[in-house]
Amino acid sequence: MKKPLLIVIIILAVILALPLISFLSWTFQTKKPMGIIIVDKTVPNFERLKHKSFNWIITNDRFVKKEKRTSYSVIKDYWGFVPKHPARNRIYEKKILHMPDAITFAQTNDAVYYTDTYGVFFNDWYQGINRSRRSRKLFGAGDGIDNNLLRNFKDKGRLIVAEYNLFDYPTDDYNAAYLQEKFGIKFPGKWTGKYFSSLDTNNVDFPIWMTAMYRKQYKKPWTFTKPGIVILRDRAIIVLEEGTNLKDPVVHIISDSAYCAKWNLPRSVAFDQWFDIIDPLQNNVISKFRIETTNFGDSLLANYGLANEFPAVVQDSSQRTYYFSGDFCYFDIPAWTSRFKGIDKLHFLLYSKKPDDTRRFFWLYYKPLIEGIFTDYYNSLPAK
């Protein structure tokens, strides 16, 4: 056999062997049995994007169910809105927590993660409906059962993690106040916001209903076209546009240096999903959002009692209750890739070195954040 051909064969063999080695390394990695309750009330399609990336991380890191020692299923192992096949029939199931579960689950499980409570609305579920208007809720919102579940988990010192929109619409004021008390934080102004790559109404990803809010408040037309950030609440909207109000239109998450070292978090990472503005009270702030405003942008925020920095991740004094003040879990990643150890080493294929590349958020920030929180808690549990 000629030498050049032999070299090609060896190279191909190595390339083909790498996925097998990666899969075997994952397969024989030490399993971490841990009872995790995942609650996702916002599943308007079969993609399950509101908890998919969390499942990817715990599967990749070998967290498994306590009894069966099998990986958590992104399709079956969550509580909330469950789409059913065939898709054309628009059939769904409500996998609902009941009051007795609030007690028994805290006794038999180790952690609960509320990835999304917003829910599914008529216009989200049924195709061909006008999406510019708010429709009736099919399922969703925080309720009394959630309150009791979290109270029991907290009383027993279990791990609690929850994300953006836990305290906002469609959760009613009573339950929102109770949830805030359990997390030891406040959501005083009910402000939420998001970065948009273009504020132009021709942008297919831009929510057109925002323009009506703006016209009603300011009595003038929507003329924004550049990248920017919109911050709003029920009857007020603030538009920050690149150049006029913003030096950099992208929202960044800045992490405390101690946690950068502890969990290998990046000092700064771009974030492009929804966020809410909370008051952390006595909670420890692990990471914060930063908006790079101009002087004019600072003045605009100040008019509403807002600043260009606010909490992104907070932790209570027990170090077992966390709130992510952003839609962190919203990331589309193929579930099958979670069974390959070291896949993040292929970073040159997954994201670029550009600081404004928002794909970096999952790989450089959310993944090590979840791994750090859950591994720290797992290591604190009694001998397995």
N, C-alpha and C positions, 0 to 999 in steps of 0.2 A: 504493500500500500504506500502510495506516495505521501511524503511528509506533509505537504500543504493540506491534503484531504484528511489526514489523520488529525491535524490541528483543528480543522473545522468540525470534525466529528466530536472531538473532546470538548470543544467550546459548546456545541449544541447539547451534549450530554450534561454538562454542568448547568446550562440554562434550564433544561428540563428537570434536572434534579433539585434545583433550588426550591420550587414550590412544594415538592414532596417533603423535603427536609423541614421547610417552614411549617407545613401541616403536621408532621410528626412531632416537631418541637412543641407545637400548641397542644396536640393530643396528650402528650406525656407530661405536660406542665402540671405542677401540683394544683389540685382543685381546692377552691375556697368555698365550702358550704356556708350559705348565708341566706336567711329568709328575707326576701325583698318584695314589698308590696308596691307595685307600679300603678299609678292612677293617671289615666289619660282620657279626658272627656271630649277631646277635640280630634276626632278621627273621621273626617268627611270623605275619605277614600281609602283604597286598599294600600296606599303607600305607608301609612302610619308614621308620618314624618315627625310627629310631636313626641315620640318616645323611641324611635328607631335608632338614633345615634347613641342613646344611653344603653340600650340593649347590646349594641355593637361593642361598646367599651367593656361592659361586665362579662360578655361572652369572651372577648379577646383576652381579658385578664383572668379568665377561668373562675369567676364567681358562679357557683352552681346552686341549684335548689337543695335544700337541706336533706330531704328524704330520699329523693331519687338520684341525687348527685348528677343531674343532667342540666344542660344550659337552659337559660330562660328563653322562651319563644317570643319573638316580637309579635307574633300573630295571636297567641293564646294567653300568654302570661301577663295580662294587665286588666285593670278594672276600668270600665268606661263605655264608650260608644263603639260598637263592633259591627262593621259592615259585613254583609253576608253575600255569598255568591248565589246566582249569577248577578253581575253588576247591573245588568239592564233592568232587573226587577226592583231595584232600589229597596232591598230588604235589609233591615238592621236589627240588632239586638242590643238591649241595655244590660250590660253586666254590672249590676248595682250592688254596692256595699249596703248591708243592713245593720241595724243598730247592734245586734249581738256581735257582729264582726269587729266593732270598735273595741270590744274587750278581748275577744279570743285572739284576734290577729296580733295585738300588742303582746300577748302572752307567748305566742308561738313563732313570731317573726322578729327579725333584728332591725329592719329598716323600712321606711316608707318614702317614696319619691313621687310627689305631685308634679308631673311634667307639664300638664296643662289642664285648666278647669273651664276655659272659655265655653266650650261646647260646640255643638253642631246646630246650624240654623237651616230653616226650610230652603233658602236660596243656595246654601252650600251643598245640600244633599241632592236636590232635584235639579237636573240640568235644564238649560233653556229658560231659566227664570231671570228677571231683571235683578242684577247684583248691585245696583246703585242705591237701593233702598234697604233699610233694615227689615228683616223678616222675623217671623215667630221662631222661638227656640224649640228645637226637637229634644235636646238634651244638653245639660251642662250646668255650670255655676257651683260654687262652694255652698255646702248646706250643713245642717246640724249633725249629720252622720260624720262628715269630714271633721267637724269641730271635735266631736267625741273621739274619733280615731286618733287625731293628733294629740289630744289631751292625754289619752292613755299611753301612747307611744312616748310622750314627753315624761309622764309620771314614772315610767319604767326605765327611763334613761336610754331609750332606743335612738337610733339615728333617724333624723328627719331632714329631708331636703325638699324644697319647693321652689317653683319658678314664677316668673312674670305672670301677671294678671290674676294671681290668687285672690287679691282684695278688690278687684275692679269688676265692672259690668261683665256678666250678668249676675254676679253674686250680690245679694241685697246688703244693705247697710249694716243690719244686725249681725249677720254671719261674717261680714268683712271685718267688723270691729272685733269680734271674738277671735278671728284668725290672727289679726294683728297683735292682739294681746298674747296669744300663744307664742308668736315669734318675737315678741318684745320690740316691735317696730311700729312706725306710724306711716300711713299713706295720706298725708294731710291735704294735699291739693288735688289728688287724683289725676296727676299729670302723667301722660305716657308719650312716647316719641319714637321716631325711627329715621334712619338715614335713607335717602333715595338717590340713586345714581343720576337721576334726572327728575326735576320737578315739573317738567313739561307734561301737559295732560295727554299728549300723544304717546307717552311712555306706558306700555301695556301693564307694567307693574305698579303704576301709580293709582291710588284709590281716588277716583274722580269725585266722591262725595265730600272730600276735603275742600274742594273749591267752593261748594255751596256754603260751608261753614265760614270760609274766609270772606266771601261776598257779604254775608249777613252781618258779620262782625265789623268789617272795615268799610263797608259801603263802596267798594271798588272792585274791579275785575281781577282775576288771578292772572298775573303776567310772568310768573316765575318759570324759568326754563333750565337753569343750571343745576348741578348737583346741590343737595342741601339736606337739612334736617327739619322735620315738622314735629312740634311738641303741642299736644292738645289735651283738653279735658272736655267735659260735657258741653259747655257753652263758650269755650274760648280756644283759639288756635294761634300758635306762634310759628312763623315761617322764617328759618335762617338759611339764607342762600349764600353760596360760595362767592367770595369777593366783597359783597356788601356787609354780610354779618359774620362770615366764616373765613378764617385763613386756610383751614383744611376742612372740607365738608364731611369727612369720615369720622365717626365716633370711635374713640380708642378706649380700651380698658387698661388701666395702669394698676399694677399689683405691688403690694407691699414687699419690700426686699426680703424679709424673713420668709415669706411664702414662696418667693421665687427660688430661694435656696432649698426650702423644705420639700416642695412639690415640683420643682423644676418648671415653674411658670415663667413665661416671658415677661420682661418688664413692661412691655407695651404690645398690644395687638389690636388690629382693626375689628370692628363689630358692626354688622349691618342689619340686625333684626330689631324687633320692638323692645323697648325698655320702659320701666316705670321709675318714677322719682320718689324715693322713700326717705324717711327720717330714721336713721339706725338706732337712735336713742343710746342705750348702753351697750349695744352690740359691737363686737370687734369688726372693723372694716378690713377685709382681706384684699379686695380690689375695688377700684372706683372707675366710673365713667368720666371721661374728659372730652369736652367739646372745645375745639380751638377757635374761639370767637374773636372777632375784632372788637374795638372799643364800642362801636355801634351795636354789635351783637350783645355785648355785656349789658349795655343800657336797656336793650329790649328785654332781656331776661330779668333784669332787676326790677323792671316795671311790674312784673308778676311775682316778685319775691323769689326768683330762681337764680341759681349760680351755674357756672359752666363745669362744675365737678359735683358728683353725687354718687352714692354707693352702688356698686355692682354686685358684690358678694359680701354678705354679713354672716357672722358666726356668734352664737350666744356664748355665755360664760362657761357652759358645760362642754363646749366644743362638740356638741352632738346635734345641734339644730342650725340649719343653714338656709338662707334665702338668697336665690339668684334673681337679681332685679332686671333680668333680661330673658328673652326667649332663647336660651342657650341650647336647648335640645333640638332645635329645628335645623337639621342638617341631613341631606340625602346621601346615604352611603350604602352600597350593596351589602346586605346582611351576610352573604356567604364569605366575604373577605375577612370577617371577624375570626375565622378559624385558621388564620395564618399568622404565626408569631413573627414579630419584627417587620410587619408590612410597612410601618411608619418609617422604616429606614429608606424606603423609596420616595423620600420627600421631594426629590427633583421631578417626580411624576405627579405628585399630589398637590403641590402649591409652589408658588414662585418666591423669590427673595424680596419682592416688592412689599414694603410695609403696609400698603393699602390693599393687598390681596386678602380678601375676607375669608378665603378657604383656609388660611393659616389659623383662624380662630379654633376650629375643631381640633386640629392636630397639635398645635402648640399650646393651647390654653384649656379648652373644655376637657379633652382626654386626660391630661395630667391632673387637672382639678378633680375630676371624678375619681380617678385612680387613687389620688392622694387621700381624699376624704374617706372613701370606702375601705382602703387598705388600712389606714390609721384606726378606723373603727373595728375592722375585722381583727386586727392584732390586739385590740383591747378586750376582746371577748374571752370567756373562759376556755380552757384547753378543749380543742375540738375532738 
